[in-house]
Amino acid sequence: MKRTVLVSIIVVAITAIVISLIHFAFEEKQDQNVITLYGNVDVRQVDIGFRVPGLVTQLMFEEGDRVKAGDLMTVLDSTPYDSQLEEAKAAVEAIRVNLANAEILFKRRQDLIGVGGVSQEDFDNALANRDQLLARLIQAEAALAVAQDNLDYTQAYAPTDGVVLTRIREPGTVVNPANPVYTLSVSSPVWIRAFVNEPNLGNVYYGMEAEVYTDTKRKYIGSVGFISPVAEFTPKTVETTELRTDLVYRLRIYVDNPDHSLVQGMPVTVKLKKR
């Protein structure tokens, strides 16, 4: 009886060892086909501002608010631009009236020039006046379009879905076209900044599928979108299993961020499967 039990224990132990060895060999083979990288999340940012100078009157969002593409974010005082638009409209209308009169005079001169009713000089002056007013009308209509654009530019809209990272200005601030009012963090896609060493560089290619894991074991799918052509030393902020003095090449891995959990600077693990 004791011998039977002993044999059973030995068989179970041998079986467990065999299974462990098979599992270890399988995992080791898998690891050889996977490039494991370590990097950080980079989130694109957009500065929201105006294309014309003016006085900020409204800001619709606070820091941390989520916005959608096309949302009105901030407004300038439009009073001076309204006046410029009305002035441009009046200028166009005045030139049109003068042009209509010049057309009538030109046609009269044209009818009379053939029978000697007017001199060639009068006919030429009427033609020149008509053409000059046509050119002025084109110029005035262009100025009207600029005035309309300037009025439209007193409102700034979100160019993409995102989160308000910084509210830089407040109502009452006078801004120039170069002054940002908000900084918007783009929601998706985001990218991972990672680094690959030279021996593995030949196994990485554009469009290569990547699995991205956070420390909470959440998995995201992405693809390699940029491979730096220039070698550099591994940055100190990147945790790798290799020496920090190794030469590496920077990768940019684009990742969809549907749950908005990938945020700026978050450390992640990237797994690339070799062909």
C-alpha positions, 0 to 999 in steps of 0.5 A, a space after each residue: 500500500 505504501 509502495 503504491 502511494 509512493 509510486 503515485 506521488 512520484 508519477 504526479 511529481 514527474 508529471 508536474 515537472 514535465 508540464 512545468 518544463 513544457 510551459 517554461 519552454 513555450 513561454 520562453 519561445 513566446 518571449 523570443 518572438 516578442 519585443 518588450 519596450 518601456 515608455 511613457 504616454 505623450 498626449 498632443 496639445 493644442 493652443 486655442 486662440 484668436 486670429 485677430 486681436 481684441 478684448 476677451 469677453 467670454 470663456 465657456 470652459 474650466 480646466 478639466 472640462 471635456 469638449 467636443 470638436 466644434 464647441 464654442 470655447 471663447 469669444 472676443 468683443 465683436 463691436 469694432 469688427 461689426 463696425 468694420 463689416 458695416 463700413 465695408 458693406 457700405 463701400 461696396 454698395 457705393 462703388 456698385 452705384 457709381 459703377 452702374 452709372 458709369 456703365 450707362 455713360 459708357 454705353 451712351 458714348 459707345 452708341 455715339 462714337 460711331 456717328 461722331 456724336 462724341 470725341 474719342 477722348 470722351 469715349 476713352 475716358 468713359 471706358 477708363 472710368 468704368 474699368 477703374 470702378 470695376 477694379 475698385 469693386 473687386 478690391 472692396 469686395 475683397 475687403 468685405 470678405 476680410 471684414 467678415 472673416 475678422 468678425 468670424 474670428 472673434 469666436 474660437 472653437 475646439 478643433 478636436 475632442 479633448 480636455 481643457 488642460 489650462 485656462 490661460 486668460 480670463 474675461 477682460 484680457 486684451 489678447 493678440 493673435 499669438 496669445 493662447 487662451 486655452 490649452 487643450 489636451 487631445 483625447 485620441 489618438 495619443 502616442 507612446 514614446 518608447 525606445 528600441 535598441 539597435 539589435 531589435 531595430 530591424 524587427 520593427 516596421 511602420 504599421 507594426 501592431 503593438 499591445 500597450 499595457 498600463 500598470 493596472 494591466 489595462 490593454 490597448 492596441 496601437 501601431 508603430 507610426 514613427 521610427 527615428 533615423 537617429 540613434 540616441 542614448 536611453 533617456 533617464 526617464 525610461 525604465 528598461 532592462 538594458 543599460 542606460 548607456 545603450 544606443 537606442 532609437 525612438 519610436 512613436 506608437 499611436 494608440 486609441 484611447 477610448 476610455 480616456 485613461 491614458 494620460 500625459 506621462 503615464 508609464 506603459 509597457 509595449 509588446 511588439 510581436 516579431 514577424 
